């Protein structure tokens, strides 16, 4: 029997999948002592994109948020996500900015980094692994799972074998972002990867999109994988990960051990159930089994994004048509693994194909750059008819000689401000100037959690805090109406 370690996704992939990355400091604070005391092997804390979303949507200082979480999670390693070519963007980030981002994260205390590239540009991934290690970071390269006839067990095992050969790599992360790894496939794939990586610990991370992820985890444990990714129950299931509560029970039923203090699980779940009810956010519910996800392979976190885009076009009824178009577009674009950023590229192109009079009438730069191989080697060439159409566009001609921005950080300091701290420089690179300026003159980060007492004063304060763009608030009940407005209006 083995001791199974748990990697917690309550603060990162759970809210990314269910809450659109909108996990603010006050949402998490009351749960942090319990998360810290539970005994997780690692807590996944953030991706750069979540920090950009935080500043844009709530006006919070992302670095103050990071420091607050780190201060209150002292008992285990903390982790962030990284692509070899970018952070905080679905496109490309200059080399100097990316290196500075890594250095600042490590300096703040985020030492573990999972590194992923769905096109498997292995030389670039190795280079980024070395650079991360040079500044004191632990690197966990990822096997990103997807379905096509080219993505065989041997394909994934060969790449895992190469990753395991890189100096300093002690773990490899297997991610099934769309949740399409079945127990039957897991029974062949995971032993193959395990056999290819002797001496390296494997982690399994599978979204519960079809309801089969717990069974995949059982197969992983059978194959000797002893690190599994979970989240607290209200932020698990549906498009998110299996719940910690369910997997602890399964691990025990299988006769294995773990190092979690289960007394801390319920306080965390109770808190986030109350937070979701207070804010009106979704909680995870196990999905019934469906076949469609195996066709579109859409990561759960993108479903809400697509619905929002269609609502902006005034075409919410087109959602099913977009899902069907995603299947076609993915095939035409060479069947990339459906995870960031390629799931976004395929999804956005599918929306455009549905809402525009003609398919591929509008093609984003990122899709053109992907098709040209700028993001890395394609699994197979773009469909010839599609390639003829999109490469004949004037914008494609302009991008033919594109090269990645190599502007050094010193030049970015001249452009953005010589006096800036590293943290502010990064924010000003990733976010519009007016958003950063507004955050800097705004109130300090709120870290105190809500008491959930249901009082009128709490509710008014909550409304003001949750939507800082609102200028007027009206409270009404039969016989009385109270109108509030912010100072200056």
N, C-alpha and C positions, 0 to 999 in steps of 0.2 A: 504494500500500500504506500501511497505517496502523500506528501504534504502539498496541498494546492494553494498557491498564492493568488491573491485577488488584486487587480489593478482597477482603481475606482474611476468611473467616468461621470460621476454626479455633477461635477463642475464644468466639464468640457463637452463631451459628446452627447450626454443626456440633454442639456439645454440647447445644444446646437441642433439636435434632431427634433426636439419638441417645442422649444421656446424661441427658435430663430436667433440663437446666440445671445438672448437678452437676459443674461444672469448678472445682476448688479450686486454690489457689495452687500447692501442691506438685505437682499434676498437670501444670501448665503450665511451671513454672520452667525446666527444662532445655531446653525448646524456644524460649524467648523470645529468646535471642541470635540464633538462626537466623531466626526470624520477622522480627526487627528488621532483619537484614542482607539479607533476600531482595529487597527493593525494591518492596514493595506500595505502591500508591497510597494506600490507607487500610487500617487494621485495625479491623474492627468489634469492639468490646470488650464491650459489655454492654447489657442492658435492665434497668430497675429491678426487674422481677419476678425476674430471676436473682439479684439481691442479697438479696431477701426470702427466696427459696428457700435461698440459702447460709446465712443466719443460722438459719433454721428447721431445716434438715436437718443441718448440720454444726457449728453454733455458731461459725463463723468470723466475724471482723469484716469486713463487706463493704467498708468504706472503706479498711481496711488492705490488702485485696485489690486494690482499684482502684489505690491508690498504688503497690503492688508492681509491678503490671503496667505502669503508666505509666512508672515509673522504669526498667524493663527493656525498654521499647519506645520509644527516644528518636528514631527516625529517620523517622517518618511520622505523619500525622494519625491520631487515634483517634476512634472514633465510638460513639454510643449511640442507642437507639431511644426514641421518644416519641410518645404519642398526645396530641391537643390537650386532652383532658379528664382525663388520668390518667397516672400513673407508679406502678409497683409494685402495681397493682391492676387487676382487670378492670372495676371499677365507676368511680365518679367520685372525684376528689381535689379538695379545696378549692383555689381559685385561688392563694391565698397559699402553700400547701404546694408546689404544682406549680412556681410561680415560684422558690421557694427551692431546690427540687431542681435546677432548671436552673442557677441561679447557682452552687451548690456544685459541680456536675459541671464546669462551665467553669473554676471556680477550681482544681479538682484537675488540670485539664489535658485534659479531654475536650471538644474544641472543635467537632467535627462531629456533627450530630444529624439523623437521618432521621425525618421527621415524617409520620405516616400516620393516615388516617381512612377506614375502608372505606365509610362513608356519605357521604363527600365534603361535609362541612359547610365549604364554601369560605370564608365570612367568618371562621369560627373558626380555620381553618387559617392564614389570612393574619394574623390577630391574633397567633397563637402564633409565627409566623415573625418578625414585627416584634419581639416580646418577646425571643425568642432572640437576635436580632441585636443588640439593645440591650445585652445583657450579654456580647457578644463571641463568640457562637456562630455557626458556619456552619450554615445550614439547607438540608437536601436533602429537599424535599417528595416524597411518594411517590404514584405511580399504582398502586393495588392492584387486581390483575386478578382477574376472576371471570367465570363463564359464566352468562348468561341472555340472553333475546332483547333485553333493555333495555341490556345492556352491549356496545354496538356499538363499532366502531373510532371512530366520530364522538364517542360519549360520552366515551371515554377521551382522545381528542385534544383535545376542547373543554376538559376539566379541566386537561390538561397546558398548553394555551395560556394559561389563566388563571394557573396557577402560575408560568409563565415570565414573566408580566407583573409579578409582585410584586418590589419593589425588593430588590436584593441576592441574588436567587436565581440561582445559576450552574450548578446541576445539578438534575436530576430523576431520581428513582429509580423504576424499573419493577419491581414485585415480583409474582411468581407464586407465592404461598405454597403453594397446594395442588398445584402442578406440573401444571397442566392446560392450559397454553399449548402448542399444537401448532406444529410448524414451518410448516404451511400458514397458520394464523391469524397467526403471527408475521410472515409475509411480507407481510401487509396492515396489521396493527396497528402494527408498529414503524415502518415508513416514514411512516404517518399521524401518529404522535406526533412523529417527527423533523421532519416538515414543519411541524408546529404550534409548534415550539419553536426557531426559529433563534437561534443564539448561545448556546444552553444545552446543556451536555454531558449525555448520558443514560447511566444505568447500568442493567444488566439483571441481575436476581436471580430465578432460576427453580429450584425444587426438582426433583430428579430422580426424582420419584415414579413416573412411567411410563417412565423411561429415555430420554425425548426431550429433556431439557434441553440437552445438548450441541448437538443439532441446532438448537434454538431460539437458542442463542448464536451459531451459525454464521449464522443469518438476521439476528440483531441486528448482527453485524459487517458483513454485506452492506448493511444499512440505514444504516451509518455510526456505529453505537454503538460506542464504544471503551473502555468500562469494564465489566468482567464480574466477578461475584461467585463465588468458589470457596472450597474448604477443602482442607486436607491430606487425602490419600487415606483414612486410617482414619476421619476424621470427615466424609467426603463420601459422596455416593450414597445409595441407598435413599430415606428421607424427607429427606435433606440435599441440599446443592448438588452440582454437578459438581466433580470433583477438580481441584485446581490442576495436578497432573501431566498429566492427560489434556488439559486445555484449553491448556496451554503447547504440547504437541505439535501439537494441532489448529491453533492460531494460526500456528505455524511452517510446518505443511503448507500452509496457505492463503497463505503468502508474506508474512504480516505480521510485524512485530517486536514485542518486548516489552522491558521493562526489568528482568526478574527475573534474579537470580543463581541458576541452577538447582542449584548445588552445595549450597545450603541446604535444598532440598526433601526429600531423603532423610533427613537427620538428624531433621527434624521428624516425618516419617511414621514412622520407626523408633521414635522416642520414644513417640508416641501409640499405636502398635500394642502396644508393651510395657506401657504404662499400662493400656490396655483389658484386656489379658490378666491383668495383676496384680489389677485391681479386679473383673474380671468384667463389664465394660461391653461393649456392642455396638459393633462396627465396621461402617462402611457397606459395603454390597454393592450393585452395580447391580441394579435391579429389572427383571424381565421386563415387557414391555408388557401392560397390563391396561386394560379399558374402564371398570370400576367407578369409579375415581377421578373420571372426568368426570361421574359422577352425584352422588356425595356431596361431592366437592371438599374433602375433609377434609385440613387441613394435616398433614404427616407427624408432627410433634411431638405431635399430639393422640392418635394411635393408642394409645400406651402409657398415656396418662391414662385413656382410656375403658376399657381392659382392667383397669386398677387399680380403677376405680370399680365395674365389674361383679364383680370379685373380692371387693370389700368387701361387696357385696350377696349374695355366694355364688352368683353366676349367670354364671360365665365363659363358659358355653355360649351365652349370649345375644348374643355379640358381633356375629355376622352379622345378627341381627335388628335390633340397634341401628344398624348401618351402613345397612340398608334404611330404618329409621325416620328417619335423618338426612336422607335424600333428601326424604321427605315433609314433615318439619318445616321444612326450609329453604324449600320451596315455600310452605308455609302462612304462614311469617313474612316473606314478601315478597322472598325470594331475595337476602339480603345476600351481599356478598363474604365468602368463608370464610377470614377471618384474624382475629387478635385484635381485639376480644374476641368477635366475633359467631360465630366457629366454636365457641368455648367455650359460648356461650349455646345454640346449636343442638344441640351434642353433649350437653350436660347435660340439655336438655329431652327429647332423644331417649331417653336412658337412663331418665329418670323415666317417660316414656310406656310404655317396655317393662316396667319392673319394677313399676309401680303397676297396680292393677286396672283403672284407667280412664285413657285418654289425657287429658293436661292436668289431671289431678286435682290435681297439685302443680305450681305454676309459680313459679320463683324471681323475686325482686324485679327482678333485672336483665333478665329476659325481659319482664316487664311494663313496665319503664321503656323498653326498646327499642321495644316495640309502641306505646307512647304517644308516641314521637318524641323522648324526652328525650335520646337519644344523637345525634340528627341526623335529617335527612329520609330517610324510607324510600324505597327504590326503587319499591315498590308497596305498597298497604295490606295489612295482615294479612288472611288469608282470613276472610270474614264470619262463618262458623260458629265458627271458632276465636276471633275477636274477641269475639263474643257471649258465649262461655263464659268466657274469661279476664277480660274487663272487668266481668263480673258478680260476680267474687270480691270478698269484703270487703277484701282487701289492695289490690286495684286501686282501690277507692274511696278508700282512705287515701293512695294515691300520686298521685291526680289533681292535687292542688295542689303536687306536689313541685317544689322549686327547688334548684338546685345550691348547695352549702354555700359561702358567701362569708366564712367566719370568717377574720379576718386572722391572720397569723403571730404577732402580739403576743398574741393570745388563746390560741393553741396553746401559747405559752411559759408562760402562766399555768397552763394545764391540765397540761402535761407536765413543767414545770420551768424556772424562770427562769434557772438557772445553766447550762443545757445548751448545748453547742456546736451549731452548725447541723447537723453530721453526726449527732450523737446525737438531736437533736430529730426529724430525719427518720426515723431508725430506730425511735424510740418511737412515731411516728405510724403507720408501716407495719406494725410487728411487735408481738406481745404483750409486755407489760412484763417477764414472767418470762424470756422468751427473751433480751431485751436485757441484763437483769441478769446472767443466767448467762454470757453472752458477755463482759461487762465484767470479771468476776472469774476468768474462765478463762485458760488459757495464751495467750501471744501467738500471732499467726498463724504457722503453719508455712509457710515458703517454700522450704525445702530440698527438692529433688526426690529421688525414690527412685533407688537405684543399680541396682536390678534384679539383685542378685547371688544371690537365691534363698536367702539364709541364714535360719536359724531366727529369729535376733534381728530381722532386718528384717521377717520375716513377723509376729512378735508385735507389734512396734512399729506395723506397718501396721494390724493389727486394732484396736489401741487407738485409733489416730488416726482411722481411717475411721468408727468407730461409737462416738462419745463417750457414747451412751446405754447402751451395754453395761456391765453391772456385773461380770459374770463371764466368763472366757474359759477354755476347756478345750482343751488340746493332747493328742492321743492317737495312739498307734501301737501295734502289737502288743507287749505286755509292759511298757508304761509309759504313764501318764496324768499330766499336769501340769495342775493347776487354779490359775488366777490370779484375784484379785479386786482391785477398786479400793480405795484407802484409804477407810475409813469404813464399809465393808460387813462 
